[in-house]
Amino acid sequence: MPGADMVVFPVDCVDHDSMNMLKRVCERGHIAWHPLRTASVASFIELIGRLNADAQTNTQSRGAPRFCLRHG
C-alpha cells in the first residue's frame, strides 16, 4: 500500500476487524480511504462523483492560481 493514492473498500464484504485495521494502516501512511456501502458499480460511481464534486468545489474556492511575477 505504500504507493497507493487512495483505498476503496465495500463495507458489506469486509469484517469489522479487517476494516479497522485497514483504516489504521491508511491513517499511518497518510492514504485517503473511502468505504463503499456495497460492492457494486453504483456505489463506486457515487463515490467518484462525490470526490469529483469535492475537487471542483476546492478548485473554485481557491480562485486564480498564484504565481511569482518574477520567476513565473
N, CA, C and O atoms as a Tripos MOL2 file, in Angstrom:
@<TRIPOS>MOLECULE
protein
  288   287    72     0     0
PROTEIN
NO_CHARGES

@<TRIPOS>ATOM
      1 N           0.7850   -1.1990    0.0000 N.3       1 MET1
      2 CA          0.0000    0.0000    0.0000 C.3       1 MET1
      3 C           0.8380    1.2790    0.0000 C.2       1 MET1
      4 O           0.2580    2.3580   -0.1220 O.2       1 MET1
      5 N           2.1340    1.2260    0.1270 N.am      2 PRO2
      6 CA          2.8900    2.4860    0.1640 C.3       2 PRO2
      7 C           2.7210    3.3450   -1.0820 C.2       2 PRO2
      8 O           2.8350    4.5670   -0.9870 O.2       2 PRO2
      9 N           2.4560    2.7670   -2.2270 N.am      3 GLY3
     10 CA          2.3180    3.5360   -3.4520 C.3       3 GLY3
     11 C           0.8840    3.9350   -3.7730 C.2       3 GLY3
     12 O           0.6350    4.5530   -4.8080 O.2       3 GLY3
     13 N          -0.0620    3.5910   -2.9050 N.am      4 ALA4
     14 CA         -1.4710    3.8700   -3.1810 C.3       4 ALA4
     15 C          -1.7970    5.3390   -2.9400 C.2       4 ALA4
     16 O          -1.2860    5.9610   -2.0090 O.2       4 ALA4
     17 N          -2.6600    5.8790   -3.7980 N.am      5 ASP5
     18 CA         -3.1650    7.2360   -3.6070 C.3       5 ASP5
     19 C          -4.4300    7.2220   -2.7520 C.2       5 ASP5
     20 O          -4.7050    8.1640   -2.0090 O.2       5 ASP5
     21 N          -5.1890    6.1390   -2.8700 N.am      6 MET6
     22 CA         -6.4460    6.0310   -2.1410 C.3       6 MET6
     23 C          -6.8240    4.5570   -2.0350 C.2       6 MET6
     24 O          -6.4530    3.7430   -2.8800 O.2       6 MET6
     25 N          -7.5710    4.2330   -0.9780 N.am      7 VAL7
     26 CA         -8.0670    2.8740   -0.7680 C.3       7 VAL7
     27 C          -9.5850    2.9320   -0.7280 C.2       7 VAL7
     28 O         -10.1660    3.7500   -0.0160 O.2       7 VAL7
     29 N         -10.2190    2.0620   -1.4930 N.am      8 VAL8
     30 CA        -11.6750    1.9760   -1.5470 C.3       8 VAL8
     31 C         -12.0550    0.5440   -1.1940 C.2       8 VAL8
     32 O         -11.5030   -0.4100   -1.7430 O.2       8 VAL8
     33 N         -13.0150    0.4020   -0.2590 N.am      9 PHE9
     34 CA        -13.4240   -0.9430    0.1240 C.3       9 PHE9
     35 C         -14.9160   -0.9720    0.4410 C.2       9 PHE9
     36 O         -15.4470   -0.0180    1.0100 O.2       9 PHE9
     37 N         -15.5970   -2.0610    0.0760 N.am     10 PRO10
     38 CA        -17.0220   -2.1920    0.3840 C.3      10 PRO10
     39 C         -17.2130   -2.7060    1.8130 C.2      10 PRO10
     40 O         -16.5910   -3.6930    2.2070 O.2      10 PRO10
     41 N         -18.0590   -2.0500    2.5740 N.am     11 VAL11
     42 CA        -18.2560   -2.4550    3.9680 C.3      11 VAL11
     43 C         -19.1190   -3.7010    4.0890 C.2      11 VAL11
     44 O         -19.1320   -4.3320    5.1460 O.2      11 VAL11
     45 N         -19.8360   -4.0710    3.0410 N.am     12 ASP12
     46 CA        -20.6640   -5.2750    3.1290 C.3      12 ASP12
     47 C         -19.8670   -6.5580    2.8810 C.2      12 ASP12
     48 O         -20.3960   -7.6530    3.0740 O.2      12 ASP12
     49 N         -18.6150   -6.4430    2.4590 N.am     13 CYS13
     50 CA        -17.7980   -7.6310    2.1740 C.3      13 CYS13
     51 C         -16.5890   -7.7650    3.0950 C.2      13 CYS13
     52 O         -15.8340   -8.7320    2.9920 O.2      13 CYS13
     53 N         -16.4040   -6.8030    3.9890 N.am     14 VAL14
     54 CA        -15.2260   -6.8060    4.8510 C.3      14 VAL14
     55 C         -15.6900   -6.8310    6.3030 C.2      14 VAL14
     56 O         -16.5860   -6.0780    6.6860 O.2      14 VAL14
     57 N         -15.0730   -7.7050    7.1170 N.am     15 ASP15
     58 CA        -15.4640   -7.7620    8.5250 C.3      15 ASP15
     59 C         -14.9190   -6.5350    9.2760 C.2      15 ASP15
     60 O         -14.0130   -5.8560    8.7940 O.2      15 ASP15
     61 N         -15.4760   -6.2660   10.4420 N.am     16 HIS16
     62 CA        -15.1520   -5.0590   11.1920 C.3      16 HIS16
     63 C         -13.6840   -4.9760   11.5930 C.2      16 HIS16
     64 O         -13.0830   -3.9040   11.5180 O.2      16 HIS16
     65 N         -13.1010   -6.0960   12.0170 N.am     17 ASP17
     66 CA        -11.6930   -6.0820   12.4250 C.3      17 ASP17
     67 C         -10.7790   -5.7230   11.2540 C.2      17 ASP17
     68 O          -9.8470   -4.9340   11.4070 O.2      17 ASP17
     69 N         -11.0490   -6.3010   10.0950 N.am     18 SER18
     70 CA        -10.2380   -6.0030    8.9140 C.3      18 SER18
     71 C         -10.4130   -4.5560    8.4790 C.2      18 SER18
     72 O          -9.4540   -3.9050    8.0670 O.2      18 SER18
     73 N         -11.6320   -4.0590    8.5710 N.am     19 MET19
     74 CA        -11.9040   -2.6810    8.1910 C.3      19 MET19
     75 C         -11.1630   -1.7130    9.1240 C.2      19 MET19
     76 O         -10.5770   -0.7350    8.6590 O.2      19 MET19
     77 N         -11.1870   -1.9770   10.4220 N.am     20 ASN20
     78 CA        -10.4740   -1.1180   11.3730 C.3      20 ASN20
     79 C          -8.9660   -1.1640   11.1520 C.2      20 ASN20
     80 O          -8.2940   -0.1380   11.2580 O.2      20 ASN20
     81 N          -8.4270   -2.3490   10.8440 N.am     21 MET21
     82 CA         -7.0060   -2.4660   10.5650 C.3      21 MET21
     83 C          -6.6370   -1.6870    9.3030 C.2      21 MET21
     84 O          -5.6140   -1.0050    9.2710 O.2      21 MET21
     85 N          -7.4570   -1.7870    8.2800 N.am     22 LEU22
     86 CA         -7.2220   -1.0700    7.0310 C.3      22 LEU22
     87 C          -7.2380    0.4390    7.2570 C.2      22 LEU22
     88 O          -6.3970    1.1570    6.7170 O.2      22 LEU22
     89 N          -8.1820    0.9190    8.0450 N.am     23 LYS23
     90 CA         -8.2390    2.3500    8.3630 C.3      23 LYS23
     91 C          -6.9730    2.8070    9.0760 C.2      23 LYS23
     92 O          -6.4110    3.8510    8.7450 O.2      23 LYS23
     93 N          -6.5240    2.0250   10.0570 N.am     24 ARG24
     94 CA         -5.3020    2.3900   10.8030 C.3      24 ARG24
     95 C          -4.0880    2.4340    9.8910 C.2      24 ARG24
     96 O          -3.2770    3.3550    9.9780 O.2      24 ARG24
     97 N          -3.9600    1.4490    9.0190 N.am     25 VAL25
     98 CA         -2.8220    1.4160    8.0920 C.3      25 VAL25
     99 C          -2.8620    2.6250    7.1640 C.2      25 VAL25
    100 O          -1.8290    3.2370    6.8920 O.2      25 VAL25
    101 N          -4.0450    2.9650    6.6810 N.am     26 CYS26
    102 CA         -4.1810    4.1260    5.7940 C.3      26 CYS26
    103 C          -3.8510    5.4220    6.5300 C.2      26 CYS26
    104 O          -3.1690    6.2880    5.9820 O.2      26 CYS26
    105 N          -4.3240    5.5610    7.7560 N.am     27 GLU27
    106 CA         -4.0430    6.7700    8.5190 C.3      27 GLU27
    107 C          -2.5590    6.9050    8.8210 C.2      27 GLU27
    108 O          -2.0150    8.0080    8.7650 O.2      27 GLU27
    109 N          -1.9040    5.8080    9.1380 N.am     28 ARG28
    110 CA         -0.4490    5.8510    9.3840 C.3      28 ARG28
    111 C           0.3260    6.2510    8.1380 C.2      28 ARG28
    112 O           1.3120    6.9830    8.2210 O.2      28 ARG28
    113 N          -0.1210    5.7720    6.9870 N.am     29 GLY29
    114 CA          0.5630    6.0690    5.7320 C.3      29 GLY29
    115 C           0.0560    7.3220    5.0430 C.2      29 GLY29
    116 O           0.4980    7.6400    3.9390 O.2      29 GLY29
    117 N          -0.8740    8.0450    5.6800 N.am     30 HIS30
    118 CA         -1.4610    9.2640    5.1090 C.3      30 HIS30
    119 C          -2.0730    8.9810    3.7290 C.2      30 HIS30
    120 O          -1.8650    9.7230    2.7680 O.2      30 HIS30
    121 N          -2.8300    7.8870    3.6700 N.am     31 ILE31
    122 CA         -3.5060    7.4730    2.4460 C.3      31 ILE31
    123 C          -5.0060    7.6860    2.6430 C.2      31 ILE31
    124 O          -5.5660    7.2750    3.6600 O.2      31 ILE31
    125 N          -5.6400    8.3160    1.6900 N.am     32 ALA32
    126 CA         -7.0830    8.5330    1.7690 C.3      32 ALA32
    127 C          -7.8000    7.1940    1.6750 C.2      32 ALA32
    128 O          -7.4310    6.3470    0.8610 O.2      32 ALA32
    129 N          -8.8180    6.9980    2.4970 N.am     33 TRP33
    130 CA         -9.6120    5.7700    2.4360 C.3      33 TRP33
    131 C         -11.0820    6.1340    2.3540 C.2      33 TRP33
    132 O         -11.5450    7.0910    2.9740 O.2      33 TRP33
    133 N         -11.8110    5.3350    1.5620 N.am     34 HIS34
    134 CA        -13.2190    5.6030    1.3140 C.3      34 HIS34
    135 C         -14.0020    4.2930    1.3670 C.2      34 HIS34
    136 O         -13.8080    3.4210    0.5200 O.2      34 HIS34
    137 N         -14.8830    4.1490    2.3530 N.am     35 PRO35
    138 CA        -15.7400    2.9530    2.3810 C.3      35 PRO35
    139 C         -16.9050    3.1020    1.4080 C.2      35 PRO35
    140 O         -17.4470    4.1940    1.2360 O.2      35 PRO35
    141 N         -17.2790    2.0150    0.7840 N.am     36 LEU36
    142 CA        -18.4510    1.9650   -0.0920 C.3      36 LEU36
    143 C         -19.5760    1.2420    0.6360 C.2      36 LEU36
    144 O         -19.3210    0.3160    1.4060 O.2      36 LEU36
    145 N         -20.8070    1.6510    0.4010 N.am     37 ARG37
    146 CA        -21.9420    0.9920    1.0490 C.3      37 ARG37
    147 C         -22.0590   -0.4650    0.6300 C.2      37 ARG37
    148 O         -22.3170   -1.3400    1.4560 O.2      37 ARG37
    149 N         -21.8680   -0.7160   -0.6540 N.am     38 THR38
    150 CA        -21.9760   -2.0830   -1.1730 C.3      38 THR38
    151 C         -20.8760   -2.3060   -2.2070 C.2      38 THR38
    152 O         -20.2420   -1.3640   -2.6820 O.2      38 THR38
    153 N         -20.6710   -3.5690   -2.5390 N.am     39 ALA39
    154 CA        -19.6980   -3.9220   -3.5680 C.3      39 ALA39
    155 C         -20.3890   -3.8840   -4.9230 C.2      39 ALA39
    156 O         -20.5640   -4.9140   -5.5750 O.2      39 ALA39
    157 N         -20.7810   -2.6800   -5.3400 N.am     40 SER40
    158 CA        -21.4900   -2.5370   -6.6040 C.3      40 SER40
    159 C         -20.8930   -1.3890   -7.4060 C.2      40 SER40
    160 O         -20.2460   -0.4970   -6.8580 O.2      40 SER40
    161 N         -21.1180   -1.4290   -8.6960 N.am     41 VAL41
    162 CA        -20.6490   -0.3610   -9.5710 C.3      41 VAL41
    163 C         -21.3360    0.9510   -9.2090 C.2      41 VAL41
    164 O         -20.7150    2.0120   -9.2750 O.2      41 VAL41
    165 N         -22.6070    0.8900   -8.8300 N.am     42 ALA42
    166 CA        -23.3530    2.1000   -8.4690 C.3      42 ALA42
    167 C         -22.7140    2.8100   -7.2760 C.2      42 ALA42
    168 O         -22.6110    4.0370   -7.2780 O.2      42 ALA42
    169 N         -22.2890    2.0700   -6.2720 N.am     43 SER43
    170 CA        -21.6300    2.6730   -5.1120 C.3      43 SER43
    171 C         -20.2970    3.3000   -5.5020 C.2      43 SER43
    172 O         -19.9430    4.3730   -5.0120 O.2      43 SER43
    173 N         -19.5640    2.6340   -6.3800 N.am     44 PHE44
    174 CA        -18.2830    3.1630   -6.8390 C.3      44 PHE44
    175 C         -18.4850    4.4530   -7.6370 C.2      44 PHE44
    176 O         -17.7520    5.4240   -7.4460 O.2      44 PHE44
    177 N         -19.4660    4.4650   -8.5190 N.am     45 ILE45
    178 CA        -19.7540    5.6580   -9.3220 C.3      45 ILE45
    179 C         -20.1910    6.8120   -8.4180 C.2      45 ILE45
    180 O         -19.8060    7.9580   -8.6510 O.2      45 ILE45
    181 N         -20.9880    6.5200   -7.3930 N.am     46 GLU46
    182 CA        -21.4190    7.5520   -6.4450 C.3      46 GLU46
    183 C         -20.2090    8.1600   -5.7400 C.2      46 GLU46
    184 O         -20.1390    9.3780   -5.5740 O.2      46 GLU46
    185 N         -19.2600    7.3290   -5.3250 N.am     47 LEU47
    186 CA        -18.0410    7.8180   -4.6680 C.3      47 LEU47
    187 C         -17.2310    8.7010   -5.6100 C.2      47 LEU47
    188 O         -16.7900    9.7810   -5.2170 O.2      47 LEU47
    189 N         -17.0330    8.2620   -6.8310 N.am     48 ILE48
    190 CA        -16.2600    9.0470   -7.7970 C.3      48 ILE48
    191 C         -16.9440   10.3830   -8.0670 C.2      48 ILE48
    192 O         -16.2710   11.4080   -8.1760 O.2      48 ILE48
    193 N         -18.2590   10.3860   -8.1760 N.am     49 GLY49
    194 CA        -18.9990   11.6310   -8.3660 C.3      49 GLY49
    195 C         -18.8370   12.5710   -7.1850 C.2      49 GLY49
    196 O         -18.6800   13.7790   -7.3660 O.2      49 GLY49
    197 N         -18.8730   12.0240   -5.9780 N.am     50 ARG50
    198 CA        -18.7040   12.8300   -4.7700 C.3      50 ARG50
    199 C         -17.2960   13.4130   -4.6960 C.2      50 ARG50
    200 O         -17.1250   14.5860   -4.3620 O.2      50 ARG50
    201 N         -16.2950   12.6020   -5.0040 N.am     51 LEU51
    202 CA        -14.9090   13.0820   -4.9860 C.3      51 LEU51
    203 C         -14.6970   14.1580   -6.0500 C.2      51 LEU51
    204 O         -13.9840   15.1320   -5.8100 O.2      51 LEU51
    205 N         -15.3060   13.9910   -7.2110 N.am     52 ASN52
    206 CA        -15.1950   14.9720   -8.2860 C.3      52 ASN52
    207 C         -15.8410   16.2930   -7.8730 C.2      52 ASN52
    208 O         -15.2790   17.3610   -8.1160 O.2      52 ASN52
    209 N         -17.0140   16.2260   -7.2510 N.am     53 ALA53
    210 CA        -17.6960   17.4460   -6.8020 C.3      53 ALA53
    211 C         -16.8720   18.1640   -5.7380 C.2      53 ALA53
    212 O         -16.7790   19.3920   -5.7460 O.2      53 ALA53
    213 N         -16.2710   17.3980   -4.8190 N.am     54 ASP54
    214 CA        -15.4220   17.9990   -3.7880 C.3      54 ASP54
    215 C         -14.2040   18.6710   -4.4100 C.2      54 ASP54
    216 O         -13.8130   19.7610   -3.9920 O.2      54 ASP54
    217 N         -13.6080   18.0280   -5.4000 N.am     55 ALA55
    218 CA        -12.4190   18.5990   -6.0590 C.3      55 ALA55
    219 C         -12.7740   19.8860   -6.7920 C.2      55 ALA55
    220 O         -12.0040   20.8460   -6.7620 O.2      55 ALA55
    221 N         -13.9270   19.9160   -7.4470 N.am     56 GLN56
    222 CA        -14.3430   21.1280   -8.1560 C.3      56 GLN56
    223 C         -14.6280   22.2590   -7.1790 C.2      56 GLN56
    224 O         -14.2890   23.4110   -7.4510 O.2      56 GLN56
    225 N         -15.2450   21.9450   -6.0490 N.am     57 THR57
    226 CA        -15.5290   22.9580   -5.0340 C.3      57 THR57
    227 C         -14.2320   23.5340   -4.4750 C.2      57 THR57
    228 O         -14.1200   24.7470   -4.2920 O.2      57 THR57
    229 N         -13.2600   22.6800   -4.2050 N.am     58 ASN58
    230 CA        -11.9710   23.1400   -3.6790 C.3      58 ASN58
    231 C         -11.2320   24.0010   -4.6900 C.2      58 ASN58
    232 O         -10.5950   24.9850   -4.3140 O.2      58 ASN58
    233 N         -11.3070   23.6470   -5.9630 N.am     59 THR59
    234 CA        -10.6310   24.4140   -7.0140 C.3      59 THR59
    235 C         -11.2710   25.7890   -7.1620 C.2      59 THR59
    236 O         -10.5640   26.7840   -7.3180 O.2      59 THR59
    237 N         -12.5900   25.8560   -7.1160 N.am     60 GLN60
    238 CA        -13.2890   27.1250   -7.2730 C.3      60 GLN60
    239 C         -13.0850   28.0330   -6.0630 C.2      60 GLN60
    240 O         -13.0310   29.2530   -6.2170 O.2      60 GLN60
    241 N         -12.9720   27.4690   -4.8750 N.am     61 SER61
    242 CA        -12.8300   28.2890   -3.6750 C.3      61 SER61
    243 C         -11.4470   28.9240   -3.5800 C.2      61 SER61
    244 O         -11.2870   29.9440   -2.9090 O.2      61 SER61
    245 N         -10.4610   28.3530   -4.2280 N.am     62 ARG62
    246 CA         -9.1010   28.9050   -4.1830 C.3      62 ARG62
    247 C          -8.9360   30.1210   -5.0870 C.2      62 ARG62
    248 O          -8.0690   30.9590   -4.8400 O.2      62 ARG62
    249 N          -9.7430   30.2260   -6.1170 N.am     63 GLY63
    250 CA         -9.6100   31.3400   -7.0340 C.3      63 GLY63
    251 C          -8.5200   31.0760   -8.0670 C.2      63 GLY63
    252 O          -8.1880   29.9300   -8.3730 O.2      63 GLY63
    253 N          -7.9790   32.1640   -8.5920 N.am     64 ALA64
    254 CA         -6.9590   32.0440   -9.6280 C.3      64 ALA64
    255 C          -5.6690   31.5110   -9.0280 C.2      64 ALA64
    256 O          -5.3400   31.8280   -7.8850 O.2      64 ALA64
    257 N          -4.9290   30.6990   -9.7950 N.am     65 PRO65
    258 CA         -3.6640   30.1960   -9.2810 C.3      65 PRO65
    259 C          -2.6760   31.3400   -9.0890 C.2      65 PRO65
    260 O          -2.6300   32.2830   -9.8790 O.2      65 PRO65
    261 N          -1.8960   31.2390   -8.0330 N.am     66 ARG66
    262 CA         -0.9110   32.2640   -7.7480 C.3      66 ARG66
    263 C           0.4240   31.8750   -8.3710 C.2      66 ARG66
    264 O           0.7820   30.6980   -8.4070 O.2      66 ARG66
    265 N           1.1530   32.8630   -8.8570 N.am     67 PHE67
    266 CA          2.4770   32.5870   -9.3680 C.3      67 PHE67
    267 C           3.3360   33.8270   -9.1450 C.2      67 PHE67
    268 O           2.8210   34.9270   -8.9490 O.2      67 PHE67
    269 N           4.6050   33.6400   -9.1780 N.am     68 CYS68
    270 CA          5.5500   34.7140   -8.9510 C.3      68 CYS68
    271 C           5.7280   35.4980  -10.2540 C.2      68 CYS68
    272 O           6.0360   34.9100  -11.2910 O.2      68 CYS68
    273 N           5.5370   36.8200  -10.2100 N.am     69 LEU69
    274 CA          5.6850   37.6290  -11.4130 C.3      69 LEU69
    275 C           7.1190   37.6240  -11.9070 C.2      69 LEU69
    276 O           7.3640   37.7740  -13.1040 O.2      69 LEU69
    277 N           8.0490   37.4560  -11.0160 N.am     70 ARG70
    278 CA          9.4580   37.4730  -11.3860 C.3      70 ARG70
    279 C           9.9310   36.1400  -11.9660 C.2      70 ARG70
    280 O          10.6580   36.1110  -12.9590 O.2      70 ARG70
    281 N           9.5090   35.0290  -11.3340 N.am     71 HIS71
    282 CA         10.0110   33.7100  -11.7220 C.3      71 HIS71
    283 C           9.0160   32.8750  -12.5160 C.2      71 HIS71
    284 O           9.3610   31.7820  -12.9660 O.2      71 HIS71
    285 N           7.8150   33.3490  -12.6970 N.am     72 GLY72
    286 CA          6.8180   32.5920  -13.4600 C.3      72 GLY72
    287 C           6.0100   31.6550  -12.6510 C.2      72 GLY72
    288 O           5.1420   30.9670  -13.1870 O.2      72 GLY72
@<TRIPOS>BOND
     1     1     2 1
     2     2     3 1
     3     3     4 2
     4     3     5 am
     5     5     6 1
     6     6     7 1
     7     7     8 2
     8     7     9 am
     9     9    10 1
    10    10    11 1
    11    11    12 2
    12    11    13 am
    13    13    14 1
    14    14    15 1
    15    15    16 2
    16    15    17 am
    17    17    18 1
    18    18    19 1
    19    19    20 2
    20    19    21 am
    21    21    22 1
    22    22    23 1
    23    23    24 2
    24    23    25 am
    25    25    26 1
    26    26    27 1
    27    27    28 2
    28    27    29 am
    29    29    30 1
    30    30    31 1
    31    31    32 2
    32    31    33 am
    33    33    34 1
    34    34    35 1
    35    35    36 2
    36    35    37 am
    37    37    38 1
    38    38    39 1
    39    39    40 2
    40    39    41 am
    41    41    42 1
    42    42    43 1
    43    43    44 2
    44    43    45 am
    45    45    46 1
    46    46    47 1
    47    47    48 2
    48    47    49 am
    49    49    50 1
    50    50    51 1
    51    51    52 2
    52    51    53 am
    53    53    54 1
    54    54    55 1
    55    55    56 2
    56    55    57 am
    57    57    58 1
    58    58    59 1
    59    59    60 2
    60    59    61 am
    61    61    62 1
    62    62    63 1
    63    63    64 2
    64    63    65 am
    65    65    66 1
    66    66    67 1
    67    67    68 2
    68    67    69 am
    69    69    70 1
    70    70    71 1
    71    71    72 2
    72    71    73 am
    73    73    74 1
    74    74    75 1
    75    75    76 2
    76    75    77 am
    77    77    78 1
    78    78    79 1
    79    79    80 2
    80    79    81 am
    81    81    82 1
    82    82    83 1
    83    83    84 2
    84    83    85 am
    85    85    86 1
    86    86    87 1
    87    87    88 2
    88    87    89 am
    89    89    90 1
    90    90    91 1
    91    91    92 2
    92    91    93 am
    93    93    94 1
    94    94    95 1
    95    95    96 2
    96    95    97 am
    97    97    98 1
    98    98    99 1
    99    99   100 2
   100    99   101 am
   101   101   102 1
   102   102   103 1
   103   103   104 2
   104   103   105 am
   105   105   106 1
   106   106   107 1
   107   107   108 2
   108   107   109 am
   109   109   110 1
   110   110   111 1
   111   111   112 2
   112   111   113 am
   113   113   114 1
   114   114   115 1
   115   115   116 2
   116   115   117 am
   117   117   118 1
   118   118   119 1
   119   119   120 2
   120   119   121 am
   121   121   122 1
   122   122   123 1
   123   123   124 2
   124   123   125 am
   125   125   126 1
   126   126   127 1
   127   127   128 2
   128   127   129 am
   129   129   130 1
   130   130   131 1
   131   131   132 2
   132   131   133 am
   133   133   134 1
   134   134   135 1
   135   135   136 2
   136   135   137 am
   137   137   138 1
   138   138   139 1
   139   139   140 2
   140   139   141 am
   141   141   142 1
   142   142   143 1
   143   143   144 2
   144   143   145 am
   145   145   146 1
   146   146   147 1
   147   147   148 2
   148   147   149 am
   149   149   150 1
   150   150   151 1
   151   151   152 2
   152   151   153 am
   153   153   154 1
   154   154   155 1
   155   155   156 2
   156   155   157 am
   157   157   158 1
   158   158   159 1
   159   159   160 2
   160   159   161 am
   161   161   162 1
   162   162   163 1
   163   163   164 2
   164   163   165 am
   165   165   166 1
   166   166   167 1
   167   167   168 2
   168   167   169 am
   169   169   170 1
   170   170   171 1
   171   171   172 2
   172   171   173 am
   173   173   174 1
   174   174   175 1
   175   175   176 2
   176   175   177 am
   177   177   178 1
   178   178   179 1
   179   179   180 2
   180   179   181 am
   181   181   182 1
   182   182   183 1
   183   183   184 2
   184   183   185 am
   185   185   186 1
   186   186   187 1
   187   187   188 2
   188   187   189 am
   189   189   190 1
   190   190   191 1
   191   191   192 2
   192   191   193 am
   193   193   194 1
   194   194   195 1
   195   195   196 2
   196   195   197 am
   197   197   198 1
   198   198   199 1
   199   199   200 2
   200   199   201 am
   201   201   202 1
   202   202   203 1
   203   203   204 2
   204   203   205 am
   205   205   206 1
   206   206   207 1
   207   207   208 2
   208   207   209 am
   209   209   210 1
   210   210   211 1
   211   211   212 2
   212   211   213 am
   213   213   214 1
   214   214   215 1
   215   215   216 2
   216   215   217 am
   217   217   218 1
   218   218   219 1
   219   219   220 2
   220   219   221 am
   221   221   222 1
   222   222   223 1
   223   223   224 2
   224   223   225 am
   225   225   226 1
   226   226   227 1
   227   227   228 2
   228   227   229 am
   229   229   230 1
   230   230   231 1
   231   231   232 2
   232   231   233 am
   233   233   234 1
   234   234   235 1
   235   235   236 2
   236   235   237 am
   237   237   238 1
   238   238   239 1
   239   239   240 2
   240   239   241 am
   241   241   242 1
   242   242   243 1
   243   243   244 2
   244   243   245 am
   245   245   246 1
   246   246   247 1
   247   247   248 2
   248   247   249 am
   249   249   250 1
   250   250   251 1
   251   251   252 2
   252   251   253 am
   253   253   254 1
   254   254   255 1
   255   255   256 2
   256   255   257 am
   257   257   258 1
   258   258   259 1
   259   259   260 2
   260   259   261 am
   261   261   262 1
   262   262   263 1
   263   263   264 2
   264   263   265 am
   265   265   266 1
   266   266   267 1
   267   267   268 2
   268   267   269 am
   269   269   270 1
   270   270   271 1
   271   271   272 2
   272   271   273 am
   273   273   274 1
   274   274   275 1
   275   275   276 2
   276   275   277 am
   277   277   278 1
   278   278   279 1
   279   279   280 2
   280   279   281 am
   281   281   282 1
   282   282   283 1
   283   283   284 2
   284   283   285 am
   285   285   286 1
   286   286   287 1
   287   287   288 2
@<TRIPOS>SUBSTRUCTURE
     1 MET1         2 RESIDUE 1 A MET
     2 PRO2         6 RESIDUE 1 A PRO
     3 GLY3        10 RESIDUE 1 A GLY
     4 ALA4        14 RESIDUE 1 A ALA
     5 ASP5        18 RESIDUE 1 A ASP
     6 MET6        22 RESIDUE 1 A MET
     7 VAL7        26 RESIDUE 1 A VAL
     8 VAL8        30 RESIDUE 1 A VAL
     9 PHE9        34 RESIDUE 1 A PHE
    10 PRO10       38 RESIDUE 1 A PRO
    11 VAL11       42 RESIDUE 1 A VAL
    12 ASP12       46 RESIDUE 1 A ASP
    13 CYS13       50 RESIDUE 1 A CYS
    14 VAL14       54 RESIDUE 1 A VAL
    15 ASP15       58 RESIDUE 1 A ASP
    16 HIS16       62 RESIDUE 1 A HIS
    17 ASP17       66 RESIDUE 1 A ASP
    18 SER18       70 RESIDUE 1 A SER
    19 MET19       74 RESIDUE 1 A MET
    20 ASN20       78 RESIDUE 1 A ASN
    21 MET21       82 RESIDUE 1 A MET
    22 LEU22       86 RESIDUE 1 A LEU
    23 LYS23       90 RESIDUE 1 A LYS
    24 ARG24       94 RESIDUE 1 A ARG
    25 VAL25       98 RESIDUE 1 A VAL
    26 CYS26      102 RESIDUE 1 A CYS
    27 GLU27      106 RESIDUE 1 A GLU
    28 ARG28      110 RESIDUE 1 A ARG
    29 GLY29      114 RESIDUE 1 A GLY
    30 HIS30      118 RESIDUE 1 A HIS
    31 ILE31      122 RESIDUE 1 A ILE
    32 ALA32      126 RESIDUE 1 A ALA
    33 TRP33      130 RESIDUE 1 A TRP
    34 HIS34      134 RESIDUE 1 A HIS
    35 PRO35      138 RESIDUE 1 A PRO
    36 LEU36      142 RESIDUE 1 A LEU
    37 ARG37      146 RESIDUE 1 A ARG
    38 THR38      150 RESIDUE 1 A THR
    39 ALA39      154 RESIDUE 1 A ALA
    40 SER40      158 RESIDUE 1 A SER
    41 VAL41      162 RESIDUE 1 A VAL
    42 ALA42      166 RESIDUE 1 A ALA
    43 SER43      170 RESIDUE 1 A SER
    44 PHE44      174 RESIDUE 1 A PHE
    45 ILE45      178 RESIDUE 1 A ILE
    46 GLU46      182 RESIDUE 1 A GLU
    47 LEU47      186 RESIDUE 1 A LEU
    48 ILE48      190 RESIDUE 1 A ILE
    49 GLY49      194 RESIDUE 1 A GLY
    50 ARG50      198 RESIDUE 1 A ARG
    51 LEU51      202 RESIDUE 1 A LEU
    52 ASN52      206 RESIDUE 1 A ASN
    53 ALA53      210 RESIDUE 1 A ALA
    54 ASP54      214 RESIDUE 1 A ASP
    55 ALA55      218 RESIDUE 1 A ALA
    56 GLN56      222 RESIDUE 1 A GLN
    57 THR57      226 RESIDUE 1 A THR
    58 ASN58      230 RESIDUE 1 A ASN
    59 THR59      234 RESIDUE 1 A THR
    60 GLN60      238 RESIDUE 1 A GLN
    61 SER61      242 RESIDUE 1 A SER
    62 ARG62      246 RESIDUE 1 A ARG
    63 GLY63      250 RESIDUE 1 A GLY
    64 ALA64      254 RESIDUE 1 A ALA
    65 PRO65      258 RESIDUE 1 A PRO
    66 ARG66      262 RESIDUE 1 A ARG
    67 PHE67      266 RESIDUE 1 A PHE
    68 CYS68      270 RESIDUE 1 A CYS
    69 LEU69      274 RESIDUE 1 A LEU
    70 ARG70      278 RESIDUE 1 A ARG
    71 HIS71      282 RESIDUE 1 A HIS
    72 GLY72      286 RESIDUE 1 A GLY
